[in-house]
Amino acid sequence: MLLRHSLSYLAIKSGPGLIGLLSVLIYTRILSPEEYGIYALVISGLGICYSIFFQWLSLSLGRFYGERGIDAGKFFSTSFYSFLWACLLSLIIWGIVTLFIADNRWLKLIFFIPPLVITYAWYELNLRILNAQLELKLYGYTSFTKASLALLIGLLLYLSFGLYGIFTGLILSAFIAPLMWVRRIWPALKIQLIDQAIFKKLVLYGMPLAITIALTLVVDISDRFLITIFINEREAGLYSASYDLVMQMMGFTVATLYLAIFPILVKTADKMHVVKFNQHLNQYGSLLLAASLPLLIIFATLPKNISLVLLGPPFREAATQVMPVIAFGIFIGSIKIHFFDLIFQLKKRTYIQIIPALLTAIVNIILNIIWIPVYGISGAATATLIAFGVGFLASFVLLRYSLQISFALNDAFKILIAGLSMFVFLLNINVLSGLAALIFQIFSSLILYLLFIYFLDVANIKSLSRHYFFK
């Protein structure tokens, strides 16, 4: 069931994922590094504001939707009520911040933040509802529509309005996509169904998550702001393009698996099916590692050819330099966020997540301040890697000793053997260059990797494949 569900989500999210990758390819060709740096900083501001004011609600909704004893009408009405309060609070904070912005150019860009954040939060809230209801088709239609419209409208408006056109495309797409596909759940929203007990439950569960996610984002995006401060916007753009390219690929994969497993694990956790819960958790961990490791190997061994094929000329040299380090950092951070942190959420111990997140943020900021003036964007990439490593270790220790979680490591060793074989193979063909060479390098190495996964019988893949074949 878990494998089938994961493959379904992979198919559904492949369209939006490819469009996201296409966006990076196009923007690094039509935007200068300075423009891409400004674009990245605004998107980073969107990420910060969303994580602080809204993401807690999305995660809380996913965790408690369908819980026994909760009326659906009350739950959705209270969730929308929470969303409106989050909108009001974010607008108040935004208004205060604008009073301290003296630079007219940045003031114009900051005016895009509220509509960007609120429409994106509304879009994500609708997606979380569809995910909780296991509405795979509607989830796919909504996310694909949003990604397509964002790129299409953004490019059309960019011709006349520059970066402001791209931001307008993001705003309109996030508003239109839920309007097209998720309208059927809205009539259930009624003021009289708002429940203060549910509201309190959402807030108490979600607030530690808001703090954790905000601290995690410090690691993800603070380096872009610090590069701008210590060097310039151009270097921030060069760094951001590399980071965005890796994140589009690796982030897409781990997010797909996370969305597939979360509703299943919630049900088994709430029903106290301990054996089944542990079984699903270990299967998910194996799938997560097996899916993300080959991407890390590809970025680590082929940075020059990937940069040549996928990025615009001004971005290629910097991407070749920092891409392997960024990929390793994102790999470690993804395991922490989408596996370790997931366990804290399912066990309703979200406050424990704050400790490793705080350590990660502190280490990242300190190392960035020390290394960016000396080593430039390479220092920022290395700081991110070390910070995520600290957070990974802290989360692992807390899980072992505060929640007494044990991990099945047999599959992990098998996956590492398969990954090592793929790594050695790519090292011998990484001198090839060009689009045809990149396609050959990726697909041939993935076939080798999958053969090792099959013959080593990772996650009982042999029996599962036989079952589905004969079925």
NUMI-73549 format. One line per field, with one value per residue (C-alpha): chain; x negated, y negated, z negated. Coordinates in nm, 3 decimals, padded with zeros to 5 digits. Layout:
<atoms>
c: (A; ...)
east: (X; ...)
north: (Y; ...)
up: (Z; ...)
</atoms>
This chain:
<atoms>
c: (A; A; A; A; A; A; A; A; A; A; A; A; A; A; A; A; A; A; A; A; A; A; A; A; A; A; A; A; A; A; A; A; A; A; A; A; A; A; A; A; A; A; A; A; A; A; A; A; A; A; A; A; A; A; A; A; A; A; A; A; A; A; A; A; A; A; A; A; A; A; A; A; A; A; A; A; A; A; A; A; A; A; A; A; A; A; A; A; A; A; A; A; A; A; A; A; A; A; A; A; A; A; A; A; A; A; A; A; A; A; A; A; A; A; A; A; A; A; A; A; A; A; A; A; A; A; A; A; A; A; A; A; A; A; A; A; A; A; A; A; A; A; A; A; A; A; A; A; A; A; A; A; A; A; A; A; A; A; A; A; A; A; A; A; A; A; A; A; A; A; A; A; A; A; A; A; A; A; A; A; A; A; A; A; A; A; A; A; A; A; A; A; A; A; A; A; A; A; A; A; A; A; A; A; A; A; A; A; A; A; A; A; A; A; A; A; A; A; A; A; A; A; A; A; A; A; A; A; A; A; A; A; A; A; A; A; A; A; A; A; A; A; A; A; A; A; A; A; A; A; A; A; A; A; A; A; A; A; A; A; A; A; A; A; A; A; A; A; A; A; A; A; A; A; A; A; A; A; A; A; A; A; A; A; A; A; A; A; A; A; A; A; A; A; A; A; A; A; A; A; A; A; A; A; A; A; A; A; A; A; A; A; A; A; A; A; A; A; A; A; A; A; A; A; A; A; A; A; A; A; A; A; A; A; A; A; A; A; A; A; A; A; A; A; A; A; A; A; A; A; A; A; A; A; A; A; A; A; A; A; A; A; A; A; A; A; A; A; A; A; A; A; A; A; A; A; A; A; A; A; A; A; A; A; A; A; A; A; A; A; A; A; A; A; A; A; A; A; A; A; A; A; A; A; A; A; A; A; A; A; A; A; A; A; A; A; A; A; A; A; A; A; A; A; A; A; A; A; A; A; A; A; A; A; A; A; A; A; A; A; A; A; A; A; A; A; A; A; A; A; A; A; A; A; A; A; A; A; A; A; A; A; A; A; A; A; A; A; A; A; A)
east: (00.000; -00.275; -00.477; -00.169; -00.060; -00.410; -00.424; -00.081; -00.200; -00.522; -00.322; -00.089; -00.368; -00.598; -00.418; -00.450; -00.805; -00.910; -00.752; -00.940; -01.264; -01.172; -01.120; -01.477; -01.607; -01.416; -01.477; -01.853; -01.850; -01.626; -01.728; -02.068; -02.240; -02.146; -01.779; -01.779; -01.929; -01.643; -01.389; -01.542; -01.535; -01.165; -01.081; -01.286; -01.079; -00.767; -00.904; -00.983; -00.644; -00.453; -00.643; -00.589; -00.226; -00.062; -00.248; -00.159; 00.206; 00.145; -00.050; 00.204; 00.487; 00.306; 00.236; 00.587; 00.811; 01.030; 00.940; 01.212; 01.463; 01.402; 01.690; 01.578; 01.787; 01.652; 01.300; 01.298; 01.481; 01.237; 00.940; 01.064; 01.122; 00.759; 00.648; 00.823; 00.655; 00.318; 00.387; 00.472; 00.163; -00.067; 00.074; 00.021; -00.342; -00.399; -00.261; -00.500; -00.800; -00.732; -00.768; -01.139; -01.217; -01.383; -01.499; -01.221; -01.315; -01.289; -00.972; -00.804; -00.914; -00.799; -00.449; -00.427; -00.493; -00.139; 00.050; -00.226; -00.211; 00.166; 00.250; -00.025; 00.099; 00.452; 00.324; 00.122; 00.415; 00.635; 00.364; 00.332; 00.708; 00.689; 00.389; 00.571; 00.875; 00.649; 00.792; 00.496; 00.646; 00.768; 00.433; 00.258; 00.491; 00.456; 00.078; 00.025; 00.260; 00.081; -00.268; -00.166; 00.015; -00.267; -00.522; -00.297; -00.152; -00.489; -00.668; -00.398; -00.394; -00.774; -00.793; -00.616; -00.675; -00.998; -01.024; -00.693; -00.528; -00.679; -00.553; -00.207; -00.203; -00.274; 00.008; 00.270; 00.182; 00.207; 00.551; 00.693; 00.587; 00.788; 01.078; 01.089; 01.056; 01.134; 01.455; 01.670; 01.536; 01.609; 01.991; 01.932; 01.769; 02.008; 01.945; 02.165; 01.955; 01.634; 01.514; 01.278; 01.160; 01.049; 00.889; 00.689; 00.586; 00.460; 00.266; 00.103; -00.009; -00.108; -00.297; -00.605; -00.598; -00.594; -00.903; -01.078; -01.003; -01.109; -01.440; -01.486; -01.425; -01.700; -01.936; -01.772; -01.764; -01.959; -02.273; -02.114; -02.054; -02.401; -02.565; -02.381; -02.497; -02.861; -02.913; -02.634; -02.307; -02.487; -02.662; -02.333; -02.174; -02.454; -02.421; -02.040; -02.022; -02.239; -02.043; -01.707; -01.809; -01.914; -01.608; -01.370; -01.503; -01.570; -01.295; -01.040; -01.131; -01.126; -00.812; -00.633; -00.715; -00.623; -00.281; -00.217; -00.303; -00.171; 00.204; 00.130; -00.097; 00.154; 00.423; 00.202; 00.065; 00.413; 00.548; 00.250; 00.144; -00.211; -00.343; -00.190; -00.304; -00.665; -00.647; -00.521; -00.775; -01.068; -00.938; -00.908; -01.261; -01.398; -01.206; -01.321; -01.687; -01.662; -01.500; -01.720; -02.064; -02.094; -02.004; -02.282; -02.527; -02.419; -02.472; -02.798; -02.956; -02.806; -02.796; -02.980; -02.758; -02.437; -02.531; -02.620; -02.288; -02.041; -02.164; -02.228; -02.592; -02.640; -02.545; -02.745; -03.086; -02.949; -02.704; -02.983; -03.171; -02.897; -02.640; -02.794; -02.817; -02.463; -02.330; -02.494; -02.349; -01.998; -02.023; -02.101; -01.844; -01.573; -01.625; -01.602; -01.295; -01.094; -01.178; -01.300; -01.073; -00.782; -00.812; -00.797; -00.481; -00.311; -00.391; -00.250; -00.582; -00.641; -00.803; -01.105; -01.177; -01.268; -01.597; -01.771; -01.620; -01.761; -02.104; -02.099; -02.005; -02.268; -02.548; -02.443; -02.435; -02.766; -02.948; -02.795; -02.907; -03.260; -03.300; -03.106; -03.342; -03.640; -03.521; -03.217; -02.936; -03.150; -03.158; -02.778; -02.732; -02.969; -02.799; -02.463; -02.607; -02.760; -02.449; -02.220; -02.463; -02.439; -02.058; -02.056; -02.265; -02.064; -01.734; -01.870; -01.986; -01.656; -01.455; -01.665; -01.660; -01.338; -01.098; -01.295; -01.260; -01.464; -01.559; -01.594; -01.933; -01.957; -01.802; -02.016; -02.336; -02.200; -02.105; -02.453; -02.609; -02.386; -02.474; -02.848; -02.823; -02.639; -02.898; -03.193; -03.015; -02.947; -03.305; -03.417; -03.184; -03.164; -03.401; -03.121; -02.936; -02.622; -02.250; -02.277; -02.564; -02.370; -02.069; -02.293; -02.480; -02.163; -01.959; -02.239; -02.352; -01.994; -01.938; -02.252; -02.137; -01.790; -01.934; -02.136; -01.826; -01.632; -01.892; -01.977; -01.602; -01.571; -01.236; -01.133; -01.119; -01.144; -00.829; -00.640; -00.731; -00.632; -00.299; -00.216; -00.337; -00.121; 00.171)
north: (00.000; -00.243; -00.183; -00.210; -00.531; -00.679; -00.596; -00.756; -01.079; -01.065; -01.049; -01.327; -01.562; -01.494; -01.756; -02.044; -01.930; -01.948; -02.291; -02.408; -02.283; -02.450; -02.777; -02.768; -02.691; -02.982; -03.239; -03.179; -03.261; -03.570; -03.722; -03.862; -03.734; -04.064; -04.024; -03.659; -03.766; -04.012; -03.749; -03.496; -03.741; -03.818; -03.447; -03.393; -03.663; -03.478; -03.157; -03.321; -03.489; -03.178; -02.956; -03.192; -03.288; -03.005; -02.677; -02.572; -02.571; -02.357; -02.099; -02.101; -02.046; -01.749; -01.600; -01.628; -01.594; -01.289; -01.234; -01.050; -01.275; -01.583; -01.708; -01.786; -02.102; -02.241; -02.143; -02.315; -02.623; -02.658; -02.608; -02.888; -03.106; -03.038; -03.129; -03.468; -03.543; -03.452; -03.688; -03.974; -03.920; -03.900; -04.223; -04.406; -04.291; -04.376; -04.728; -04.784; -04.658; -04.891; -05.192; -05.110; -05.059; -05.367; -05.226; -05.301; -05.008; -04.752; -04.917; -04.849; -04.486; -04.443; -04.551; -04.221; -04.018; -04.026; -03.911; -03.659; -03.512; -03.510; -03.360; -03.100; -03.014; -02.973; -02.747; -02.532; -02.505; -02.369; -02.125; -01.999; -01.935; -01.736; -01.544; -01.461; -01.342; -01.135; -01.320; -01.238; -01.353; -01.687; -01.737; -01.680; -01.907; -02.189; -02.177; -02.141; -02.431; -02.652; -02.571; -02.613; -02.944; -03.085; -03.026; -03.125; -03.444; -03.538; -03.514; -03.710; -03.989; -03.992; -04.126; -04.444; -04.470; -04.282; -04.110; -04.260; -04.053; -03.730; -03.805; -03.887; -03.549; -03.375; -03.566; -03.501; -03.132; -03.063; -03.227; -03.075; -02.709; -02.641; -02.840; -02.602; -02.267; -02.287; -02.492; -02.199; -02.203; -02.573; -02.566; -02.371; -02.678; -02.846; -03.101; -02.920; -02.604; -02.770; -02.571; -02.733; -02.396; -02.291; -02.632; -02.591; -02.240; -02.361; -02.648; -02.443; -02.179; -02.425; -02.698; -02.486; -02.385; -02.751; -02.817; -02.504; -02.577; -02.940; -02.831; -02.576; -02.845; -03.051; -02.781; -02.761; -03.129; -03.346; -03.285; -03.469; -03.779; -03.759; -03.718; -04.032; -04.221; -04.105; -04.088; -04.193; -04.091; -03.933; -03.675; -03.610; -03.537; -03.299; -03.110; -03.106; -02.963; -02.667; -02.615; -02.639; -02.388; -02.128; -02.195; -02.158; -01.807; -01.675; -01.871; -01.747; -01.384; -01.394; -01.610; -01.355; -01.070; -01.280; -01.367; -01.002; -00.862; -01.132; -01.049; -00.676; -00.724; -00.959; -00.691; -00.415; -00.646; -00.756; -00.401; -00.285; -00.026; -00.022; 00.266; 00.136; -00.219; -00.107; 00.103; -00.191; -00.425; -00.198; -00.146; -00.520; -00.573; -00.320; -00.477; -00.826; -00.725; -00.514; -00.800; -01.088; -00.921; -00.882; -01.250; -01.345; -01.129; -01.285; -01.640; -01.546; -01.381; -01.578; -01.945; -02.074; -01.906; -01.978; -02.347; -02.348; -02.197; -02.343; -02.690; -03.013; -03.104; -03.360; -03.100; -02.796; -02.850; -02.927; -02.634; -02.389; -02.508; -02.495; -02.245; -01.929; -02.092; -02.231; -01.888; -01.717; -01.977; -01.946; -01.566; -01.571; -01.843; -01.655; -01.339; -01.546; -01.743; -01.477; -01.181; -01.279; -01.584; -01.381; -01.142; -01.431; -01.556; -01.217; -01.165; -01.515; -01.623; -01.915; -02.129; -01.894; -01.984; -02.338; -02.227; -02.084; -02.359; -02.627; -02.465; -02.441; -02.809; -02.934; -02.732; -02.843; -03.214; -03.211; -03.019; -03.235; -03.554; -03.416; -03.242; -03.450; -03.753; -03.517; -03.236; -03.390; -03.160; -02.850; -02.951; -02.986; -02.640; -02.480; -02.659; -02.518; -02.166; -02.178; -02.338; -02.069; -01.806; -01.947; -01.947; -01.591; -01.460; -01.653; -01.516; -01.162; -01.179; -01.326; -01.057; -00.778; -00.903; -01.105; -00.895; -00.568; -00.533; -00.252; -00.239; 00.058; 00.007; 00.321; 00.151; -00.158; 00.043; 00.206; -00.135; -00.270; 00.024; -00.050; -00.419; -00.347; -00.140; -00.423; -00.676; -00.475; -00.426; -00.800; -00.892; -00.698; -00.876; -01.228; -01.367; -01.352; -01.678; -01.800; -01.719; -01.373; -01.287; -01.406; -01.194; -00.891; -00.955; -00.990; -00.705; -00.450; -00.516; -00.501; -00.167; -00.031; -00.168; -00.017; 00.320; 00.319; 00.211; 00.502; 00.775; 00.658; 00.677; 00.334; 00.299; 00.644; 00.505; 00.851; 00.987; 00.662; 00.647; 01.013; 00.946; 00.647; 00.825; 01.132; 00.920)
up: (00.000; -00.098; 00.219; 00.441; 00.269; 00.303; 00.673; 00.721; 00.560; 00.761; 01.083; 00.971; 00.860; 01.153; 01.365; 01.115; 01.035; 01.399; 01.435; 01.128; 01.280; 01.609; 01.422; 01.291; 01.641; 01.794; 01.521; 01.519; 01.890; 01.897; 01.562; 01.482; 01.165; 00.996; 01.093; 00.986; 00.656; 00.595; 00.705; 00.465; 00.174; 00.228; 00.252; -00.064; -00.234; -00.120; -00.273; -00.605; -00.639; -00.534; -00.777; -01.070; -01.018; -00.822; -00.791; -01.146; -01.043; -00.736; -00.937; -01.221; -00.976; -00.825; -01.167; -01.316; -01.010; -01.047; -01.412; -01.601; -01.777; -01.559; -01.344; -00.987; -00.958; -01.284; -01.191; -00.851; -00.977; -01.267; -01.034; -00.808; -01.115; -01.214; -00.863; -00.885; -01.219; -01.070; -00.776; -01.012; -01.227; -00.924; -00.779; -01.108; -01.129; -00.763; -00.817; -01.107; -00.908; -00.614; -00.848; -00.883; -00.511; -00.365; -00.029; 00.223; 00.451; 00.170; 00.041; 00.377; 00.367; 00.007; 00.109; 00.299; -00.015; -00.171; 00.143; 00.220; -00.130; -00.177; 00.164; 00.128; -00.224; -00.089; 00.188; -00.055; -00.297; -00.019; 00.086; -00.272; -00.284; 00.040; -00.093; -00.418; -00.220; 00.009; 00.311; 00.535; 00.865; 00.732; 00.561; 00.893; 01.090; 00.837; 00.806; 01.182; 01.256; 01.006; 01.136; 01.502; 01.451; 01.238; 01.512; 01.804; 01.651; 01.500; 01.835; 02.019; 01.761; 01.730; 02.085; 01.973; 01.598; 01.526; 01.189; 01.080; 01.356; 01.225; 00.873; 01.010; 01.186; 00.855; 00.683; 00.950; 00.992; 00.617; 00.610; 00.930; 00.884; 00.563; 00.707; 01.004; 00.825; 00.451; 00.440; 00.330; -00.028; -00.085; -00.139; -00.463; -00.620; -00.869; -01.142; -01.393; -01.356; -01.480; -01.781; -02.033; -02.164; -01.815; -01.763; -02.083; -01.982; -01.644; -01.799; -02.077; -01.829; -01.557; -01.741; -01.816; -01.450; -01.344; -01.555; -01.427; -01.062; -01.096; -01.248; -00.971; -00.712; -00.874; -00.751; -00.410; -00.322; -00.568; -00.365; -00.069; -00.279; -00.436; -00.093; 00.019; -00.291; -00.286; 00.092; 00.333; 00.498; 00.793; 00.574; 00.394; 00.733; 00.834; 00.507; 00.513; 00.866; 00.763; 00.443; 00.620; 00.887; 00.630; 00.416; 00.711; 00.772; 00.421; 00.249; 00.502; 00.433; 00.053; 00.045; 00.264; 00.029; -00.274; -00.132; -00.047; -00.389; -00.622; -00.611; -00.646; -00.946; -01.111; -01.095; -01.236; -01.507; -01.621; -01.625; -01.834; -01.576; -01.711; -01.501; -01.179; -01.260; -01.308; -00.993; -00.784; -00.945; -00.860; -00.505; -00.462; -00.594; -00.345; -00.056; -00.155; -00.166; 00.150; 00.346; 00.228; 00.228; 00.611; 00.655; 00.415; 00.612; 00.943; 00.817; 00.646; 00.954; 01.246; 01.136; 01.442; 01.700; 01.505; 01.491; 01.861; 01.969; 01.720; 01.621; 01.808; 01.889; 01.605; 01.343; 01.457; 01.302; 00.956; 00.972; 01.059; 00.753; 00.488; 00.617; 00.461; 00.116; 00.140; 00.246; -00.051; -00.289; -00.144; -00.158; -00.531; -00.599; -00.410; -00.617; -00.935; -00.832; -00.652; -00.874; -01.220; -01.252; -01.114; -01.409; -01.658; -01.485; -01.482; -01.851; -01.924; -02.078; -01.845; -02.113; -02.118; -01.754; -01.860; -02.020; -01.708; -01.492; -01.722; -01.724; -01.344; -01.303; -01.550; -01.391; -01.042; -01.122; -01.308; -01.034; -00.759; -00.930; -00.966; -00.629; -00.372; -00.389; -00.349; -00.120; 00.050; 00.166; 00.101; -00.266; -00.267; -00.115; -00.366; -00.656; -00.544; -00.525; -00.873; -01.027; -00.885; -01.011; -01.365; -01.345; -01.210; -01.500; -01.760; -01.624; -01.615; -01.978; -02.099; -01.922; -02.067; -02.426; -02.467; -02.258; -02.260; -01.883; -01.726; -01.359; -01.127; -00.958; -00.741; -00.439; -00.494; -00.449; -00.134; 00.009; -00.067; 00.121; 00.423; 00.398; 00.383; 00.700; 00.874; 00.750; 00.887; 01.220; 01.261; 01.171; 01.476; 01.720; 01.572; 01.837; 02.095; 02.158; 02.330; 02.311; 02.469; 02.236; 01.929; 02.023; 02.071; 01.744; 01.538; 01.683; 01.708; 01.350; 01.221; 01.394; 01.227; 00.891; 00.925; 01.018; 00.697; 00.502; 00.649; 00.605; 00.252; 00.182; 00.022; -00.163; -00.033; 00.319; 00.476; 00.316; 00.371; 00.739; 00.788; 00.614; 00.836; 01.149; 01.102; 00.977)
</atoms>
